[in-house]
Amino acid sequence: EVPEQRMAVLRYSGRWTEKNYREHEELLRKWIAERGLAADGPPVYARYNAPFVPWPMRRNEVLIPVTEATLNR
């Protein structure tokens, strides 16, 4: 069971690789900062498709818990 939390999420397609994941994580972190939010925990990845699904149709996500940024952070 996972407690309720506010998450920023970036969806992307293609094969899951460490490189793709890290590139999209960086894009999501920039998006978070641009909106005055702050990361509030480690990133999480989600992969939704079986290995036999063609790579252009695969769906992946990077999720990062967020909070409102404060002057103390």
PDB file with one MODEL, atoms N, CA, C and O in Angstrom:
MODEL        1
ATOM      1  N   GLU A   1       0.841  -1.177   0.000  1.00  0.00           N
ATOM      2  CA  GLU A   1       0.000   0.000   0.000  1.00  0.00           C
ATOM      3  C   GLU A   1       0.889   1.245   0.000  1.00  0.00           C
ATOM      4  O   GLU A   1       1.862   1.332   0.750  1.00  0.00           O
ATOM      5  N   VAL A   2       0.538   2.191  -0.846  1.00  0.00           N
ATOM      6  CA  VAL A   2       1.312   3.426  -0.997  1.00  0.00           C
ATOM      7  C   VAL A   2       0.473   4.581  -0.473  1.00  0.00           C
ATOM      8  O   VAL A   2      -0.690   4.713  -0.852  1.00  0.00           O
ATOM      9  N   PRO A   3       1.041   5.423   0.394  1.00  0.00           N
ATOM     10  CA  PRO A   3       0.263   6.559   0.903  1.00  0.00           C
ATOM     11  C   PRO A   3       0.022   7.597  -0.204  1.00  0.00           C
ATOM     12  O   PRO A   3       0.761   7.669  -1.186  1.00  0.00           O
ATOM     13  N   GLU A   4      -1.013   8.379  -0.016  1.00  0.00           N
ATOM     14  CA  GLU A   4      -1.349   9.442  -0.959  1.00  0.00           C
ATOM     15  C   GLU A   4      -0.200  10.438  -1.055  1.00  0.00           C
ATOM     16  O   GLU A   4       0.410  10.794  -0.046  1.00  0.00           O
ATOM     17  N   GLN A   5       0.092  10.888  -2.281  1.00  0.00           N
ATOM     18  CA  GLN A   5       1.131  11.892  -2.480  1.00  0.00           C
ATOM     19  C   GLN A   5       0.908  12.605  -3.806  1.00  0.00           C
ATOM     20  O   GLN A   5       0.251  12.079  -4.704  1.00  0.00           O
ATOM     21  N   ARG A   6       1.455  13.791  -3.915  1.00  0.00           N
ATOM     22  CA  ARG A   6       1.365  14.581  -5.134  1.00  0.00           C
ATOM     23  C   ARG A   6       2.576  14.242  -5.995  1.00  0.00           C
ATOM     24  O   ARG A   6       3.712  14.301  -5.525  1.00  0.00           O
ATOM     25  N   MET A   7       2.332  13.883  -7.264  1.00  0.00           N
ATOM     26  CA  MET A   7       3.414  13.450  -8.148  1.00  0.00           C
ATOM     27  C   MET A   7       3.408  14.274  -9.432  1.00  0.00           C
ATOM     28  O   MET A   7       2.351  14.608  -9.967  1.00  0.00           O
ATOM     29  N   ALA A   8       4.599  14.591  -9.912  1.00  0.00           N
ATOM     30  CA  ALA A   8       4.764  15.117 -11.266  1.00  0.00           C
ATOM     31  C   ALA A   8       5.122  13.911 -12.128  1.00  0.00           C
ATOM     32  O   ALA A   8       5.917  13.064 -11.721  1.00  0.00           O
ATOM     33  N   VAL A   9       4.528  13.837 -13.328  1.00  0.00           N
ATOM     34  CA  VAL A   9       4.714  12.652 -14.170  1.00  0.00           C
ATOM     35  C   VAL A   9       5.012  13.079 -15.603  1.00  0.00           C
ATOM     36  O   VAL A   9       4.394  13.999 -16.137  1.00  0.00           O
ATOM     37  N   LEU A  10       5.963  12.398 -16.203  1.00  0.00           N
ATOM     38  CA  LEU A  10       6.263  12.596 -17.619  1.00  0.00           C
ATOM     39  C   LEU A  10       6.119  11.256 -18.316  1.00  0.00           C
ATOM     40  O   LEU A  10       6.800  10.288 -17.977  1.00  0.00           O
ATOM     41  N   ARG A  11       5.232  11.211 -19.283  1.00  0.00           N
ATOM     42  CA  ARG A  11       4.994   9.995 -20.063  1.00  0.00           C
ATOM     43  C   ARG A  11       5.851  10.049 -21.326  1.00  0.00           C
ATOM     44  O   ARG A  11       5.989  11.105 -21.943  1.00  0.00           O
ATOM     45  N   TYR A  12       6.425   8.909 -21.706  1.00  0.00           N
ATOM     46  CA  TYR A  12       7.171   8.837 -22.957  1.00  0.00           C
ATOM     47  C   TYR A  12       7.034   7.446 -23.545  1.00  0.00           C
ATOM     48  O   TYR A  12       6.730   6.484 -22.840  1.00  0.00           O
ATOM     49  N   SER A  13       7.263   7.352 -24.854  1.00  0.00           N
ATOM     50  CA  SER A  13       7.135   6.057 -25.523  1.00  0.00           C
ATOM     51  C   SER A  13       8.509   5.539 -25.916  1.00  0.00           C
ATOM     52  O   SER A  13       9.506   6.258 -25.842  1.00  0.00           O
ATOM     53  N   GLY A  14       8.546   4.300 -26.329  1.00  0.00           N
ATOM     54  CA  GLY A  14       9.793   3.686 -26.764  1.00  0.00           C
ATOM     55  C   GLY A  14      10.268   2.633 -25.790  1.00  0.00           C
ATOM     56  O   GLY A  14       9.599   2.309 -24.809  1.00  0.00           O
ATOM     57  N   ARG A  15      11.447   2.108 -26.089  1.00  0.00           N
ATOM     58  CA  ARG A  15      12.041   1.087 -25.222  1.00  0.00           C
ATOM     59  C   ARG A  15      12.471   1.710 -23.916  1.00  0.00           C
ATOM     60  O   ARG A  15      12.872   2.873 -23.872  1.00  0.00           O
ATOM     61  N   TRP A  16      12.386   0.925 -22.842  1.00  0.00           N
ATOM     62  CA  TRP A  16      12.911   1.399 -21.563  1.00  0.00           C
ATOM     63  C   TRP A  16      14.390   1.077 -21.527  1.00  0.00           C
ATOM     64  O   TRP A  16      14.802  -0.080 -21.602  1.00  0.00           O
ATOM     65  N   THR A  17      15.184   2.147 -21.409  1.00  0.00           N
ATOM     66  CA  THR A  17      16.618   1.990 -21.206  1.00  0.00           C
ATOM     67  C   THR A  17      17.012   2.977 -20.105  1.00  0.00           C
ATOM     68  O   THR A  17      16.296   3.944 -19.843  1.00  0.00           O
ATOM     69  N   GLU A  18      18.129   2.731 -19.478  1.00  0.00           N
ATOM     70  CA  GLU A  18      18.619   3.647 -18.441  1.00  0.00           C
ATOM     71  C   GLU A  18      18.815   5.052 -19.021  1.00  0.00           C
ATOM     72  O   GLU A  18      18.475   6.047 -18.382  1.00  0.00           O
ATOM     73  N   LYS A  19      19.360   5.121 -20.227  1.00  0.00           N
ATOM     74  CA  LYS A  19      19.598   6.417 -20.873  1.00  0.00           C
ATOM     75  C   LYS A  19      18.293   7.171 -21.120  1.00  0.00           C
ATOM     76  O   LYS A  19      18.191   8.351 -20.786  1.00  0.00           O
ATOM     77  N   ASN A  20      17.282   6.495 -21.708  1.00  0.00           N
ATOM     78  CA  ASN A  20      15.979   7.137 -21.930  1.00  0.00           C
ATOM     79  C   ASN A  20      15.360   7.602 -20.617  1.00  0.00           C
ATOM     80  O   ASN A  20      14.821   8.704 -20.524  1.00  0.00           O
ATOM     81  N   TYR A  21      15.446   6.754 -19.622  1.00  0.00           N
ATOM     82  CA  TYR A  21      14.887   7.088 -18.313  1.00  0.00           C
ATOM     83  C   TYR A  21      15.556   8.343 -17.748  1.00  0.00           C
ATOM     84  O   TYR A  21      14.866   9.265 -17.312  1.00  0.00           O
ATOM     85  N   ARG A  22      16.877   8.387 -17.751  1.00  0.00           N
ATOM     86  CA  ARG A  22      17.608   9.534 -17.185  1.00  0.00           C
ATOM     87  C   ARG A  22      17.330  10.817 -17.969  1.00  0.00           C
ATOM     88  O   ARG A  22      17.206  11.885 -17.369  1.00  0.00           O
ATOM     89  N   GLU A  23      17.231  10.731 -19.293  1.00  0.00           N
ATOM     90  CA  GLU A  23      16.919  11.917 -20.100  1.00  0.00           C
ATOM     91  C   GLU A  23      15.547  12.477 -19.746  1.00  0.00           C
ATOM     92  O   GLU A  23      15.383  13.689 -19.607  1.00  0.00           O
ATOM     93  N   HIS A  24      14.576  11.604 -19.602  1.00  0.00           N
ATOM     94  CA  HIS A  24      13.227  12.059 -19.282  1.00  0.00           C
ATOM     95  C   HIS A  24      13.111  12.509 -17.825  1.00  0.00           C
ATOM     96  O   HIS A  24      12.329  13.407 -17.511  1.00  0.00           O
ATOM     97  N   GLU A  25      13.880  11.892 -16.949  1.00  0.00           N
ATOM     98  CA  GLU A  25      13.913  12.353 -15.555  1.00  0.00           C
ATOM     99  C   GLU A  25      14.428  13.793 -15.498  1.00  0.00           C
ATOM    100  O   GLU A  25      13.875  14.621 -14.775  1.00  0.00           O
ATOM    101  N   GLU A  26      15.474  14.087 -16.251  1.00  0.00           N
ATOM    102  CA  GLU A  26      16.033  15.448 -16.274  1.00  0.00           C
ATOM    103  C   GLU A  26      15.007  16.447 -16.818  1.00  0.00           C
ATOM    104  O   GLU A  26      14.859  17.539 -16.270  1.00  0.00           O
ATOM    105  N   LEU A  27      14.299  16.082 -17.890  1.00  0.00           N
ATOM    106  CA  LEU A  27      13.248  16.953 -18.426  1.00  0.00           C
ATOM    107  C   LEU A  27      12.164  17.218 -17.386  1.00  0.00           C
ATOM    108  O   LEU A  27      11.683  18.343 -17.255  1.00  0.00           O
ATOM    109  N   LEU A  28      11.786  16.183 -16.653  1.00  0.00           N
ATOM    110  CA  LEU A  28      10.756  16.338 -15.628  1.00  0.00           C
ATOM    111  C   LEU A  28      11.247  17.227 -14.489  1.00  0.00           C
ATOM    112  O   LEU A  28      10.491  18.058 -13.984  1.00  0.00           O
ATOM    113  N   ARG A  29      12.491  17.064 -14.086  1.00  0.00           N
ATOM    114  CA  ARG A  29      13.045  17.918 -13.022  1.00  0.00           C
ATOM    115  C   ARG A  29      13.059  19.392 -13.444  1.00  0.00           C
ATOM    116  O   ARG A  29      12.782  20.267 -12.624  1.00  0.00           O
ATOM    117  N   LYS A  30      13.376  19.674 -14.700  1.00  0.00           N
ATOM    118  CA  LYS A  30      13.329  21.053 -15.201  1.00  0.00           C
ATOM    119  C   LYS A  30      11.899  21.582 -15.170  1.00  0.00           C
ATOM    120  O   LYS A  30      11.664  22.719 -14.762  1.00  0.00           O
ATOM    121  N   TRP A  31      10.953  20.768 -15.597  1.00  0.00           N
ATOM    122  CA  TRP A  31       9.540  21.149 -15.587  1.00  0.00           C
ATOM    123  C   TRP A  31       9.093  21.475 -14.167  1.00  0.00           C
ATOM    124  O   TRP A  31       8.399  22.468 -13.947  1.00  0.00           O
ATOM    125  N   ILE A  32       9.485  20.652 -13.209  1.00  0.00           N
ATOM    126  CA  ILE A  32       9.137  20.862 -11.800  1.00  0.00           C
ATOM    127  C   ILE A  32       9.672  22.210 -11.322  1.00  0.00           C
ATOM    128  O   ILE A  32       8.935  22.988 -10.716  1.00  0.00           O
ATOM    129  N   ALA A  33      10.935  22.489 -11.588  1.00  0.00           N
ATOM    130  CA  ALA A  33      11.569  23.734 -11.140  1.00  0.00           C
ATOM    131  C   ALA A  33      10.912  24.952 -11.787  1.00  0.00           C
ATOM    132  O   ALA A  33      10.718  25.970 -11.124  1.00  0.00           O
ATOM    133  N   GLU A  34      10.567  24.862 -13.067  1.00  0.00           N
ATOM    134  CA  GLU A  34       9.944  25.976 -13.776  1.00  0.00           C
ATOM    135  C   GLU A  34       8.585  26.352 -13.190  1.00  0.00           C
ATOM    136  O   GLU A  34       8.125  27.479 -13.372  1.00  0.00           O
ATOM    137  N   ARG A  35       7.958  25.447 -12.510  1.00  0.00           N
ATOM    138  CA  ARG A  35       6.632  25.698 -11.945  1.00  0.00           C
ATOM    139  C   ARG A  35       6.652  25.999 -10.452  1.00  0.00           C
ATOM    140  O   ARG A  35       5.605  26.040  -9.807  1.00  0.00           O
ATOM    141  N   GLY A  36       7.828  26.205  -9.916  1.00  0.00           N
ATOM    142  CA  GLY A  36       7.941  26.567  -8.508  1.00  0.00           C
ATOM    143  C   GLY A  36       7.671  25.425  -7.549  1.00  0.00           C
ATOM    144  O   GLY A  36       7.297  25.646  -6.397  1.00  0.00           O
ATOM    145  N   LEU A  37       7.858  24.208  -8.023  1.00  0.00           N
ATOM    146  CA  LEU A  37       7.680  23.040  -7.169  1.00  0.00           C
ATOM    147  C   LEU A  37       9.046  22.527  -6.740  1.00  0.00           C
ATOM    148  O   LEU A  37      10.068  22.948  -7.280  1.00  0.00           O
ATOM    149  N   ALA A  38       9.066  21.625  -5.778  1.00  0.00           N
ATOM    150  CA  ALA A  38      10.308  21.014  -5.312  1.00  0.00           C
ATOM    151  C   ALA A  38      10.128  19.507  -5.256  1.00  0.00           C
ATOM    152  O   ALA A  38       9.095  19.011  -4.804  1.00  0.00           O
ATOM    153  N   ALA A  39      11.140  18.780  -5.719  1.00  0.00           N
ATOM    154  CA  ALA A  39      11.121  17.317  -5.608  1.00  0.00           C
ATOM    155  C   ALA A  39      11.114  16.954  -4.132  1.00  0.00           C
ATOM    156  O   ALA A  39      11.822  17.559  -3.328  1.00  0.00           O
ATOM    157  N   ASP A  40      10.306  15.959  -3.787  1.00  0.00           N
ATOM    158  CA  ASP A  40      10.144  15.579  -2.384  1.00  0.00           C
ATOM    159  C   ASP A  40      10.323  14.074  -2.196  1.00  0.00           C
ATOM    160  O   ASP A  40       9.597  13.440  -1.430  1.00  0.00           O
ATOM    161  N   GLY A  41      11.295  13.516  -2.903  1.00  0.00           N
ATOM    162  CA  GLY A  41      11.556  12.085  -2.796  1.00  0.00           C
ATOM    163  C   GLY A  41      12.239  11.595  -4.057  1.00  0.00           C
ATOM    164  O   GLY A  41      12.425  12.354  -5.008  1.00  0.00           O
ATOM    165  N   PRO A  42      12.608  10.339  -4.063  1.00  0.00           N
ATOM    166  CA  PRO A  42      13.314   9.783  -5.217  1.00  0.00           C
ATOM    167  C   PRO A  42      12.379   9.571  -6.402  1.00  0.00           C
ATOM    168  O   PRO A  42      11.177   9.377  -6.219  1.00  0.00           O
ATOM    169  N   PRO A  43      12.931   9.607  -7.623  1.00  0.00           N
ATOM    170  CA  PRO A  43      12.108   9.329  -8.794  1.00  0.00           C
ATOM    171  C   PRO A  43      11.729   7.852  -8.857  1.00  0.00           C
ATOM    172  O   PRO A  43      12.413   6.990  -8.306  1.00  0.00           O
ATOM    173  N   VAL A  44      10.638   7.594  -9.532  1.00  0.00           N
ATOM    174  CA  VAL A  44      10.130   6.237  -9.716  1.00  0.00           C
ATOM    175  C   VAL A  44       9.865   6.059 -11.203  1.00  0.00           C
ATOM    176  O   VAL A  44       9.419   6.992 -11.871  1.00  0.00           O
ATOM    177  N   TYR A  45      10.136   4.871 -11.724  1.00  0.00           N
ATOM    178  CA  TYR A  45       9.780   4.631 -13.120  1.00  0.00           C
ATOM    179  C   TYR A  45       8.618   3.654 -13.190  1.00  0.00           C
ATOM    180  O   TYR A  45       8.409   2.827 -12.302  1.00  0.00           O
ATOM    181  N   ALA A  46       7.866   3.782 -14.287  1.00  0.00           N
ATOM    182  CA  ALA A  46       6.752   2.864 -14.534  1.00  0.00           C
ATOM    183  C   ALA A  46       6.848   2.399 -15.981  1.00  0.00           C
ATOM    184  O   ALA A  46       6.996   3.204 -16.901  1.00  0.00           O
ATOM    185  N   ARG A  47       6.762   1.085 -16.163  1.00  0.00           N
ATOM    186  CA  ARG A  47       6.749   0.490 -17.504  1.00  0.00           C
ATOM    187  C   ARG A  47       5.465  -0.325 -17.594  1.00  0.00           C
ATOM    188  O   ARG A  47       5.170  -1.131 -16.711  1.00  0.00           O
ATOM    189  N   TYR A  48       4.702  -0.112 -18.667  1.00  0.00           N
ATOM    190  CA  TYR A  48       3.364  -0.674 -18.717  1.00  0.00           C
ATOM    191  C   TYR A  48       3.156  -1.805 -19.714  1.00  0.00           C
ATOM    192  O   TYR A  48       2.095  -2.429 -19.707  1.00  0.00           O
ATOM    193  N   ASN A  49       4.113  -2.084 -20.556  1.00  0.00           N
ATOM    194  CA  ASN A  49       3.856  -3.029 -21.641  1.00  0.00           C
ATOM    195  C   ASN A  49       4.732  -4.270 -21.557  1.00  0.00           C
ATOM    196  O   ASN A  49       5.824  -4.256 -20.988  1.00  0.00           O
ATOM    197  N   ALA A  50       4.215  -5.340 -22.143  1.00  0.00           N
ATOM    198  CA  ALA A  50       4.969  -6.590 -22.222  1.00  0.00           C
ATOM    199  C   ALA A  50       6.110  -6.441 -23.230  1.00  0.00           C
ATOM    200  O   ALA A  50       6.050  -5.578 -24.105  1.00  0.00           O
ATOM    201  N   PRO A  51       7.136  -7.265 -23.117  1.00  0.00           N
ATOM    202  CA  PRO A  51       8.287  -7.158 -24.021  1.00  0.00           C
ATOM    203  C   PRO A  51       7.959  -7.352 -25.501  1.00  0.00           C
ATOM    204  O   PRO A  51       8.689  -6.855 -26.358  1.00  0.00           O
ATOM    205  N   PHE A  52       6.883  -8.060 -25.813  1.00  0.00           N
ATOM    206  CA  PHE A  52       6.561  -8.310 -27.218  1.00  0.00           C
ATOM    207  C   PHE A  52       5.827  -7.155 -27.886  1.00  0.00           C
ATOM    208  O   PHE A  52       5.597  -7.203 -29.094  1.00  0.00           O
ATOM    209  N   VAL A  53       5.452  -6.115 -27.136  1.00  0.00           N
ATOM    210  CA  VAL A  53       4.798  -4.942 -27.725  1.00  0.00           C
ATOM    211  C   VAL A  53       5.854  -4.168 -28.525  1.00  0.00           C
ATOM    212  O   VAL A  53       6.939  -3.904 -28.006  1.00  0.00           O
ATOM    213  N   PRO A  54       5.553  -3.799 -29.784  1.00  0.00           N
ATOM    214  CA  PRO A  54       6.527  -3.041 -30.574  1.00  0.00           C
ATOM    215  C   PRO A  54       6.964  -1.770 -29.836  1.00  0.00           C
ATOM    216  O   PRO A  54       6.143  -1.089 -29.222  1.00  0.00           O
ATOM    217  N   TRP A  55       8.264  -1.458 -29.904  1.00  0.00           N
ATOM    218  CA  TRP A  55       8.810  -0.377 -29.090  1.00  0.00           C
ATOM    219  C   TRP A  55       8.138   0.974 -29.310  1.00  0.00           C
ATOM    220  O   TRP A  55       8.017   1.730 -28.347  1.00  0.00           O
ATOM    221  N   PRO A  56       7.684   1.333 -30.540  1.00  0.00           N
ATOM    222  CA  PRO A  56       7.041   2.651 -30.665  1.00  0.00           C
ATOM    223  C   PRO A  56       5.704   2.745 -29.914  1.00  0.00           C
ATOM    224  O   PRO A  56       5.206   3.840 -29.655  1.00  0.00           O
ATOM    225  N   MET A  57       5.135   1.588 -29.572  1.00  0.00           N
ATOM    226  CA  MET A  57       3.830   1.578 -28.901  1.00  0.00           C
ATOM    227  C   MET A  57       3.959   1.409 -27.383  1.00  0.00           C
ATOM    228  O   MET A  57       2.951   1.425 -26.677  1.00  0.00           O
ATOM    229  N   ARG A  58       5.157   1.251 -26.884  1.00  0.00           N
ATOM    230  CA  ARG A  58       5.349   1.056 -25.442  1.00  0.00           C
ATOM    231  C   ARG A  58       5.179   2.375 -24.705  1.00  0.00           C
ATOM    232  O   ARG A  58       5.520   3.441 -25.217  1.00  0.00           O
ATOM    233  N   ARG A  59       4.644   2.281 -23.493  1.00  0.00           N
ATOM    234  CA  ARG A  59       4.416   3.464 -22.673  1.00  0.00           C
ATOM    235  C   ARG A  59       5.220   3.363 -21.389  1.00  0.00           C
ATOM    236  O   ARG A  59       5.171   2.350 -20.692  1.00  0.00           O
ATOM    237  N   ASN A  60       5.953   4.415 -21.083  1.00  0.00           N
ATOM    238  CA  ASN A  60       6.759   4.505 -19.871  1.00  0.00           C
ATOM    239  C   ASN A  60       6.456   5.827 -19.185  1.00  0.00           C
ATOM    240  O   ASN A  60       5.962   6.760 -19.818  1.00  0.00           O
ATOM    241  N   GLU A  61       6.747   5.910 -17.907  1.00  0.00           N
ATOM    242  CA  GLU A  61       6.582   7.158 -17.163  1.00  0.00           C
ATOM    243  C   GLU A  61       7.702   7.308 -16.149  1.00  0.00           C
ATOM    244  O   GLU A  61       8.222   6.331 -15.612  1.00  0.00           O
ATOM    245  N   VAL A  62       8.059   8.567 -15.904  1.00  0.00           N
ATOM    246  CA  VAL A  62       8.920   8.936 -14.783  1.00  0.00           C
ATOM    247  C   VAL A  62       8.022   9.700 -13.820  1.00  0.00           C
ATOM    248  O   VAL A  62       7.305  10.611 -14.233  1.00  0.00           O
ATOM    249  N   LEU A  63       8.054   9.338 -12.540  1.00  0.00           N
ATOM    250  CA  LEU A  63       7.231   9.992 -11.521  1.00  0.00           C
ATOM    251  C   LEU A  63       8.142  10.522 -10.418  1.00  0.00           C
ATOM    252  O   LEU A  63       9.043   9.821  -9.957  1.00  0.00           O
ATOM    253  N   ILE A  64       7.904  11.766  -9.996  1.00  0.00           N
ATOM    254  CA  ILE A  64       8.678  12.353  -8.912  1.00  0.00           C
ATOM    255  C   ILE A  64       7.700  13.003  -7.938  1.00  0.00           C
ATOM    256  O   ILE A  64       6.888  13.833  -8.346  1.00  0.00           O
ATOM    257  N   PRO A  65       7.764  12.639  -6.648  1.00  0.00           N
ATOM    258  CA  PRO A  65       6.901  13.301  -5.669  1.00  0.00           C
ATOM    259  C   PRO A  65       7.301  14.767  -5.548  1.00  0.00           C
ATOM    260  O   PRO A  65       8.490  15.087  -5.567  1.00  0.00           O
ATOM    261  N   VAL A  66       6.323  15.659  -5.425  1.00  0.00           N
ATOM    262  CA  VAL A  66       6.595  17.093  -5.364  1.00  0.00           C
ATOM    263  C   VAL A  66       5.817  17.752  -4.224  1.00  0.00           C
ATOM    264  O   VAL A  66       4.800  17.246  -3.751  1.00  0.00           O
ATOM    265  N   THR A  67       6.348  18.913  -3.805  1.00  0.00           N
ATOM    266  CA  THR A  67       5.664  19.803  -2.863  1.00  0.00           C
ATOM    267  C   THR A  67       5.847  21.216  -3.380  1.00  0.00           C
ATOM    268  O   THR A  67       6.639  21.460  -4.290  1.00  0.00           O
ATOM    269  N   GLU A  68       5.110  22.142  -2.793  1.00  0.00           N
ATOM    270  CA  GLU A  68       5.294  23.548  -3.133  1.00  0.00           C
ATOM    271  C   GLU A  68       6.670  23.965  -2.646  1.00  0.00           C
ATOM    272  O   GLU A  68       7.049  23.641  -1.520  1.00  0.00           O
ATOM    273  N   ALA A  69       7.423  24.676  -3.471  1.00  0.00           N
ATOM    274  CA  ALA A  69       8.743  25.159  -3.070  1.00  0.00           C
ATOM    275  C   ALA A  69       8.568  26.260  -2.008  1.00  0.00           C
ATOM    276  O   ALA A  69       7.618  27.040  -2.064  1.00  0.00           O
ATOM    277  N   THR A  70       9.481  26.309  -1.058  1.00  0.00           N
ATOM    278  CA  THR A  70       9.445  27.348  -0.029  1.00  0.00           C
ATOM    279  C   THR A  70      10.776  28.073  -0.020  1.00  0.00           C
ATOM    280  O   THR A  70      11.740  27.606  -0.627  1.00  0.00           O
ATOM    281  N   LEU A  71      10.842  29.183   0.646  1.00  0.00           N
ATOM    282  CA  LEU A  71      12.093  29.942   0.730  1.00  0.00           C
ATOM    283  C   LEU A  71      13.154  29.188   1.530  1.00  0.00           C
ATOM    284  O   LEU A  71      14.344  29.464   1.381  1.00  0.00           O
ATOM    285  N   ASN A  72      12.748  28.250   2.368  1.00  0.00           N
ATOM    286  CA  ASN A  72      13.697  27.512   3.193  1.00  0.00           C
ATOM    287  C   ASN A  72      14.364  26.364   2.463  1.00  0.00           C
ATOM    288  O   ASN A  72      15.324  25.790   2.977  1.00  0.00           O
ATOM    289  N   ARG A  73      13.890  26.015   1.287  1.00  0.00           N
ATOM    290  CA  ARG A  73      14.457  24.871   0.567  1.00  0.00           C
ATOM    291  C   ARG A  73      15.599  25.277  -0.286  1.00  0.00           C
ATOM    292  O   ARG A  73      16.194  24.438  -0.962  1.00  0.00           O
TER     293      ARG A  73
ENDMDL
END
